[in-house]
């Protein structure tokens, strides 16, 4: 009986995560709720800076999109010595020109790699060209594996609960692939590109690689993220909310503002 209890609450990679109890899963997530966006970004910056400065941190995966941009700017302002890092892009829009400044590769090159002082030779992205995307992300995941896996992953939370372009329906052990995107994601893409493009496909690192990372930081800000936040933290672990699989991760930090946390059970806040 003692052994069963130990395994039911164990977070190590050698135990079957399916044995984790719901309570143990929730305890694996550190959740902090902050009064406003500025305070949330300050907390995220403290967390990420601490991880990046650890001697063991070498491989960092970064997401594009609006949510993490202020975090990246604040890290750059600190002028940390980060030239030893390898930076990996999380995903990419499919069908957008390689030279488009707003695609993930070019955005992250400016906001993270150049801003943090990481050599360009240590930045790895995924092709946005339809004919190259699948092979590119497959090689991307092989490169991550050869490098020893990810130490840190920075994520945003999609309104439909997606991580990267792992849309609802994505399995916990999914690998890098090209996906058709849900209408809400297509609409978000169209807004991001100011109606110049409306990518209906994305290419993404799979959940298997994301969940194998040693540390995960995910931020969700604003009232439009409330439903996704509730499903991620309080809902069942299900492919219908890919972010819910973070409940079983051994070190996930969830940073929220009050608006995003509005639907959460009060007992789940700041735990």
HELIX and SHEET records of a PDB file:
HELIX    1   1 UNK A    2  UNK A    9  1                                   8    
HELIX    2   2 UNK A   17  UNK A   19  5                                   3    
HELIX    3   3 UNK A   22  UNK A   27  1                                   6    
HELIX    4   4 UNK A   37  UNK A   52  1                                  16    
HELIX    5   5 UNK A   69  UNK A   77  1                                   9    
HELIX    6   6 UNK A  104  UNK A  108  1                                   5    
HELIX    7   7 UNK A  109  UNK A  114  3                                   6    
HELIX    8   8 UNK A  115  UNK A  116  1                                   2    
HELIX    9   9 UNK A  120  UNK A  122  5                                   3    
HELIX   10  10 UNK A  133  UNK A  146  1                                  14    
HELIX   11  11 UNK A  183  UNK A  192  1                                  10    
HELIX   12  12 UNK A  207  UNK A  211  1                                   5    
HELIX   13  13 UNK A  223  UNK A  225  5                                   3    
HELIX   14  14 UNK A  226  UNK A  234  1                                   9    
HELIX   15  15 UNK A  242  UNK A  248  5                                   7    
HELIX   16  16 UNK A  266  UNK A  268  5                                   3    
SHEET    1   A 7 UNK A  29  UNK A  34  0                                        
SHEET    2   A 7 UNK A 252  UNK A 257  1                                        
SHEET    3   A 7 UNK A 215  UNK A 220  1                                        
SHEET    4   A 7 UNK A 152  UNK A 156  1                                        
SHEET    5   A 7 UNK A  59  UNK A  62  1                                        
SHEET    6   A 7 UNK A  86  UNK A  89  1                                        
SHEET    7   A 7 UNK A 123  UNK A 124  1                                        
SHEET    1   B 3 UNK A  91  UNK A  94  0                                        
SHEET    2   B 3 UNK A 201  UNK A 204 -1                                        
SHEET    3   B 3 UNK A 177  UNK A 180 -1                                        
END                                                                             
